[in-house]
Amino acid sequence: MAISNFAVSALPQTFASPLTDVADLIVASLENLGIEYVFGIPGGAVEPLFNAFARSQRRGGLRVVLARHEAAAAFMADGYARETGNIGVCIATSGPGATNLITGVACAHENNVPLLAITGQPALPSFGRGALQESSCTGVNVIGMFRHCTRYSSLISHVDQVGHKLAAALLHASQAPQGPAHLSIPVDIQRSPVKRAGAVYDLRKRVNQRPALVDETALAELKTLLDTSARKVFLIGGSRSVGEAGPAIIRLAEMTGSAFITTPDGKGFIDPRHPSYRGVFGLGGHESAAALLSARPDLVVAFGTGFGELSSNGWSSTVLNERLVHVDDAASNLMRSPMARLHVEGNILSACERLIAMCADAAAACPPARIRTHEFNPSAPALTLAAESQDDLGPVKPQRLMRELARRCPPETRFLADAGNSFMWAVHCLDPLNRRAVEAAEQSSGESGQPRPGSARGSASWLHVTMDFAPMGWAIGSAVGVARGNPDCPVVCITGDGSYLMSGQEITTASDEDLTVIYVVLNDSAYGMVMHGQRLAGAEPIAFELPKVDYRRLAEAMGIPGHVIHSPRDFETLDWKTILSRKGPTLLDIRIDREEVPPMRLRLKTLGSIVEIP
């Protein structure tokens, strides 16, 4: 029985036999899209797929990265997708394997990360008879569960459904708004033989397509607003489309004399040392960014953000008002700003390129003096990073840690910050000399040469964070996916001891894969955000203490080098060159000052724990 033309057409020519099975066709279809890795854990209900993975590996195709927990497999696929721009793929067996996967898939859903989650099922004839780990509609219904955290979730119940359901899942994952899709495949369907026949249908262009269309009428109106507004602020969000449009957004800000700020997840798309940058707006952000919007600029142009709690400073009216223009390629994001003066729907890069061309035409036609009147020099205070000086004794202040990481890591480094204190300290204080600044300097000086490591992933963020859903331990797994997707760049995972106790075993995956990942554990023997939140809110001090653990010894027990940093002077004793070039992970156990309060008062106000932010 032949399946649909899409999956058949994806078969590589190296298949000598005219017959193969559904599992081989699925794997070949993923190969056809340029997907290099699948992240997961095997089990009986996905055995045929893992057999197909083994055959693919032998011919140099798609390769399995073995996680230690299914949620981490989804986190790894998330990181791979963020870094490469391709669809991340994760796989788990039926029943508990599938339900374990849900947390990571839900995180990708809330962060608009393109993912394909594949889960197994017992054979179809056993449905409803109490089969081991059955999770179909007659058991624990994971297809229904996944529908609440994916763009598409379906059971493949017949061999003829494979092609069109696989195509539907991939397209749902890759088209705006991006996100995860889920396919649940019974083991007997995976083994079903199929014939190679039919016309060739190739999804590569559709999956990788980024529509260039933009609302020209709205764009012309935005150009008029930019011309007639004296004080302009750009708010740069964290969507994938902002990544590819980042340089154009900054160029437009420079041409229009606009200051710019970012959401927490948008910070990694810009050069934080740019003179027009005024900081992060949102959780863990800066007073300078909030002050800029509180001063009521004439125009605020937001690019690629869904205005959730963390990115809107708790849905602040200083940004969500009639002075806002919202530019986005996702209609679901635009729905969250109904009060905006103008919505510009369409490809963000195309919109910025059109506006830049309009500004260039206007510059040629207008006297320079007239253009200078449009420049905006914000009166907001200079951006401070709260990286106060500290002597070289005593526990390490988190601000000092961020400064040390920024100073010692090369410009191509990718940083990931986990949920909790790690997120807030990194968003607020981490400002490395990143590759965008270096490349801009080289371009301005006329230098040329070979691309820097990682420049092929030029639209990827140098700082990955997870917003909204924000599970603890996300960065530990996601760092593996980022490093697997771009092994030429060192990856730094900033996580807390609470997160590490949940998911720290995934460091062994980085070890097995020989990936340069530096795990930086903020060790204060506490759930730090809980502890500080209770103190600030005057709540009962309960259930935040964690055991005192030497994480270096845990790493060494796994064959991974580790170091304990008791005070800032210990940074000088580390062989940073070796750590940043080692083909394998390194763990840094940082004994931080637990009394340093992270910038978290906004979160408490949103929760209602405190009324005013002092």
N, C-alpha and C positions, 0 to 999 in steps of 0.2 A: 504494500500500500504506500503510495507516494505522498509526501507531505507538500506543503505550499512551496512555491517557487523561491521565496526569499531565502529560507534556510538551506534549500538545496543549492542555490547559486553561491552560497557562501563557502561551499566545500573547496579546500585547496586542491590543486591538481596532484598533490602527492598521494592522495588516496588511490590505490591501485584497483581495489575491488569495486564493482558496480553496486555493491550493497554495503550499507553501514547501519548503525542504529541511531535512535533519536538523540542519545547522549552525545555521540560524535558530531551530529549536526549542530547541536546547541554550542558545543565547544568551538567548532569551526566557524560558526556565525560570530562568536565573540572575537576570535582571531581576526576575522575579516574586518572588524571595526577597529583594529589596532590595539585591543585590550591585551595587556602583557601579563597581568597577574589576576588571580582570584584568591580571595582571603576566606579561610573557613576551617571547618573541622569535619572529618569524614564520619560516616555512620551507615548502617545497613540500608536505610531508605534512599541514600544517594550513592551507593556503591557503583552503579553503572556510570554515573557522571565522573566519579574519581578514576575509574578505569579509562575513561576518555581523556581526562586530564593527563594521566600517565602516558598515554599514547601521544598526546600533543607535546608533552615535555620532551619525549625522546626525539621528536623531529624538530626541536628548537622552537616550539610554539608557546602557547599559554602555560604558565607555571603556577603551581599552588604555593601559597604562603600559609603555613600552618599556625593558626592562632592557638591560644590556650583556653579561651572562652569565646562563645559565639558573639556576645556583645562587642568584644574587642575586635573580632573579625569585621564587624560592620564599621567600627571606628577606623580600622585600617583602610577599608575600602573608601571611607569618607576622606581620609587624608590623601589617598592616592588620587581621588577625583579632584580634590582642591588643587593639588600640585600639578597634575598633568592636563586638566581640562577634559579628560576622557571620563567615561562612565566607570565608576567603581563597582566591582562585583564581589558579593559575599555569598557564602553557601553554608547551609546547616542541614542536619538531618531532621526528621519529623519530630513532632511532640515537643519535648523540652528544648531540643536544639533550636527549633523554630521560635519558641517563646523567648529563649535567651537572646535571640537576634533582635527582638523587637525594640529594645532600648536604643541600640545603635541606629536602627532604621528610623525610629521616631526622631532622633537627634538630627539625622540627615534631612528629614522632612521639614522640620522647623527651620533649618538653615539653608534650604533650597540646594542641597547637594545631589547631583545626579548619581543614582545608585540602582543596581539590579540585585535584588535579594532572591536567591533560589533556595527553596526548601523541598525536602522529600516527603513522600507519603507511602504507607504500605500499599500493596497491590490493590487495584480497584475492587476485585471480587471480595476482598476481606473487609470492605467498608461496612461499618455498623455491626461487626461481629466481635468487637473487643480486641482488635489487632494491637500488637505492641506499639505504643507511641503513636496511635492514630490521631491525626489532628485535622480531619476533614470536617465537612458539615455534619457528619454523623458522630463525631467525636469532639475533642476540644478544638473548636473551629478557628484555626489560625488564619484561614483565608479571610474570615470576617474581622479578626483582630487587626490584620495588616491593612484592611481597607480604611481604618481610621488614621493611619500614619503613612500612607503611600499615595501616589497619584493613580496607581492601578494595582489591583490584586486579583489574581484569578487562579483557579485550578485547571490544569490541562487534563481533561478526562478522555481524550481520544487523540490518536496519532495525527489525525488531520488538522487538529487545532494548533499544533506546535508552531508552525511557521507564522501564522497571523497573530497568535497571542504573544510570541516572542517579539515580533515586530512592534506590536502595540505597546508592550512593556518598555522596550528600548526608546520608542518615540515619546512616550509619556515621561520617561525619566529625563530626556535630553532637551525637551522643548520648554520654553518659558511658560509658567514658572517651573524651573527644574526641581527635581526631587526624586525620591526612591520609587521603584516599582517592584512588585513581588509576583513570582510565579511559583506555584506549588505543583510538583510533578510526581505522580505515583511511580513506584519503582518499576512496575511492569511496562508503563509507557516509556520510561527511559530506555528499556531494553528492546523496544519494538523496532523491527527492521524497516528500513525505508529505501526507496530507489532514488538514484540521481537522475532527474529528468526535468524538463521544462525550461522556460526562458529564464534569463538571468535578471534578477531584481536586486540591486545593490543599495543598501540603506546608508552607506557611509556618508553620502552628501546630505541626506536628510538629518541624520543624527548630529552631524557636526555643523549643520547650517545655522548661521546667525543672520536673521532677516535684516536687511539694510534699510527697510522702510521706516519713515518717521513722519509724524503729522506736520506737514509743511506750514499749514495755517497757524498752528500753535507755535511752531518754531519762529515764524515771523513776528508773532506777538511777543515772544520771549526776547527776541533781538531788540524790539522797541523798548521793552522794560529795562534791559541792560543799558541801553543808550540813555534813558531818561532817569535812571536811579543813580544818585550820587554815592550812596553807601550800600555796597553789595557784599554778601557773604555766600560762599559755596559750602554746602554740607555734603561731604563725600561718604557714601554708604559702603556696604561690604558685599554687594552682590557680585557674582562672577563677571557680569557685563561691565562693572566698574573696573575690574582688573584690566581688561583689554583696553578700556577707554581712559585709564588713569593719566597717562602723559597728555592726552588731548584735553582732559578736564583742567589740569594744571596750566597748560598753555592758554586755555581760554580765560582762566582766572588772571593770569599775568596780563593778557591783552586788555581785559576789562577793568583792571585795577581792583580786583576782588580779593579780600582775605578769604582763607578757607579753613574749615575745621572738619573733623571726621567723626563718624560713629566709632564705637570701640572696635568693631570688626572691619572698619574701613581704614584704620590707621596703617595697616600693613601694605596698602596700595600706594602710599605717598612717601616722599622724603620728609621725615620729621624735622629736618634741619633747614627746610625751605624758609626764607624770610617772611613769607606771607602766611605761614602756618600758625594757627592760634590754639591748637590743642584738640583734645578729644571732648566731644559733647556726649554725655550719657554716663552710665555706670563706670566708676573708676576714672572719670574724666577730669578736666581742668577748669579752674575758676575763670581763666582767661577766655575759654570757649563759651561758657555760660554767660559771662559778662558781655561778650560780643553780641549775643542774641538779645540779652536783656536791654541793651542800649537801643533797641528797636531800629535796626537797619532798614533801609527803604525796601530792600529785596533780599530774600533768602532763596537760593536755588539748591534743591536737594537732588542728588543723583543716586539712584539704585539703593533705596532703603525701604523697609516695610514699616518703619516707625513703631516697632515694638517697645516694650517698657525700657529695656536696657539702652536702646539706640535713640530714644526720644527724651531721655532724662525724666522718665516717669510720665510720658505724654504731656510734656511741658507746653504751656500756651505761648512760650517765647518762640517756639518754632512752628507749632501747629496753629497757624492763624492766617489771616487774609493776605499777608505779605509773602506767603510761601508759593514757590513754583516747584512742582514735583516732576522730575524727568525720570522715566523708568520704562523698561520693556516688559514688565509684568503688571497686568491689569490688577492682580490681587494686591500688589503694593499700592497702586494708585487709589484703590478703594479705601485705604486707611487714612487718606488725607482729603476727605470731602470738603474741608474748609478752605483748601488751597485756592489761591487766586487763579491759578492756571495749571493744567495737567498737560504734559508733553509725553505722549505715548510713542514708543518706538525704540529702535536700537540706539543706545546711549553714545556709542562711538560715532555713529553716523550723524547724530544730532550735534555733537560737539564739533565734528569736522565741518559741518555746514555752517555752524555759528562762527567758527574760526575764519572760514572763507568770507563770510559776510563782514566780519570785523576787519579783515584785511582789505576788502574793497572799500569800506568806510574810511579806513586810515589813509588810503591813497587819495580819497576825495576830500578829506577834511584837513584843515590846518592843524599842526601838532598841538597848538595851544588849546584848541577845543577838546582834543582827546584827553589832554592832561587834566581837564576839569572833571573828568569822570573817574579819576583815580581815587582810591579810598585808602587812607592810612589809618587803621583802627586805633582808637584811643584806649583800647583794653590794655591792662597791665601785661608786662612781658611774661611769656610762658615760663612758669617754674616747674621743675620736675620733682620737687620734694626729695631730691637726692642730697640731703644735708651731709656735710662732712662728718666723719666719724673717726675717732682714733683707732689704732690697730689692735686694741684689746677688746675683750668682751664678745658677746654674741653678735652675729652679723645683722645689721639692719637690712630689711628687704630692699630699701632704696639703694643702699650701697651695693647689694648683690646685683641689681639691675644695671647699675653703672659699670660694674666689673664685667658683666657679660657683654654689654654694649662695646666696651673698650677692647676686649680680648678676642672677640669672634670676628672672622673675616666678613667682608661686605655681602657675600653670597649666602650667609647663614640663614636658615629658616628657623624661626622660633615658634613654639606652640605653648600656649598658656592654658592650664587646666581651669576648671570651674572652681570658684572660691577665691581665697586670698591671692592665689597665683594670677588669676585673671586681672584682678584690680591693680596689683603692683606692676604687672607687665604693661597693662594699658596706660597706666599713669606715668611710669618711670622709664620704661625701656625705649631708648632712642638710639639705635646703633647707627654707625656709618654704613648705610645699606647700599646695595648695588646700584639703586637708581641714582643716588647722589654721585657715585663714582662714574657711572656711565654718562651722566649729564655733564660732569666736569671734563671728561675726556672728549665729548662731542664739542663742548664750547671751546676747548683748546685745540681742536682740529686733529687730535690724536686718533689713530685707527690701529686696528690689530685684531687678534683672535678674540671671539666672544668670551666673556668671563664664564666660569663654571655656572651652570644653571640658567644661562641667559636664554636658552631655548624655551624655558618656562617663564618667560619674561612677564607674563600677565599674572603670575601667581603672587600671592601675598607673602611678604617676609614675616608677618606675624599672623598666625592662625589662631583664632579663638572660636568658641562655640557660643551662640547666642540663644536666648529664650529658653529652650529645653534644657540645655547645659548640664549633662550628667557628669558626675565626678568620675575621673579616670579616662575621660574621652581623649585627652592629649597623649596619654601613655600609649594607647593603641594607634591613634591617628599619626603620631610621630613615625611609627613603623611604615605606614602607608605613604607618608610624604617622602621619607628616605628611600623607600622602594621605588617610588615614581621618579625620583631624581637623586640617584646615589652619588652624584658628583658634588653635592653641597652638604656641609655638616648641618645636622638638625639638633636643635636644643629644645628639650621638653621640660618646661617649668611646671612642676606639680607639687602638691602638698603631701605631707605624710599620711593624711587621711585618705586621699585618693590612691596613694601608693599601696596602702594596706588593702585596698579594694582590688587593684588591678596590676600591681607591680610585677606579677609573674610574666607579663607580656614582654619584659625586657629580654627574656630568653628567646623570643622570636627575633628580635633585633640581633641577638647574638648568632643564632642559627643562620640568619641572612647576611651576616658580615656587614651590617649597616652602621655608619658613623652617626650614632645618636647619643647625645650627652643628656642623661637624665639628672635634672637638678631638683632635688627634693628639699622643699622648705620644711625643715624639721623643727616643730615647736611642741611636739607631744600633745597636740590638741586639734580638734576641728576648729581652726582659727576663726573662720567667719561666724560660726555659731557662738564661740566664746565672746568675741568682740560685739556681736549683735546683742547678746544678752546683757552685756555691760552697758552698752549705749542706750538700750531700751529700759534699763532698770528691771529686767526680767530675772527670774530665778536662775542662778548659776547651776546648770544641770546638764549631764550627758555630753560634755565636750572633751573631757580628758582622754588622751590616748596613751598607750604604754610607751615608755622610753625604749626606742629601738635603734640599734646601730645598723643602718641600712647598707653601709659599706660591707659589713660581714655577710649580710644577705646576698649582696651581689657577688662577693668572692666565693660564697658557697655554690653559686651557679657558674663559676669560672669567668666572672666578669670583673675587671678592675674597678675598685671604688676608692673614694677618698672622703675623709671627714674634714669639714671646714669649721673650726671652732671660732675663728676670729678673722677679720679682714687680712691680717698679715699672712694667713695660710694660703691666700690666693697666689702669693709670690712663690711659694714652694712647688706649685703645680707645673708639670711639663705640658703647657697648653698646646704646643706644636704637636706633640704625640697624641694628646687627647683628641684634637681636632682633625687628625689625619688617620687615626686608627680605624681599620676595617672591622668594626665591632663597637658595641656600646660601652660607655663609661658612666659610672654613677658618682655624683657629687652629693654627699649628705651635708647639707648646709644647716648649721645650728643657728637659726635666726632668733632675733630678739622678739619674743612673743608679745611684748608690751607695745610694739609699734602698731598703731591702729590704721588699717587700710582705708582708702577713701570709699566708704560704704554707706554713708548716712542717707544717700538718696534711696537706697534699697529699703532701709528701715522706714523712711517716710512713706514709700509706696505701700509697704506692708501695714502701715498704720501703727507701727511700734513707737514712733516718735512723731510729734506734730510738726515741729519746725526743724530746719537744718541750721544749727548754730554757725 
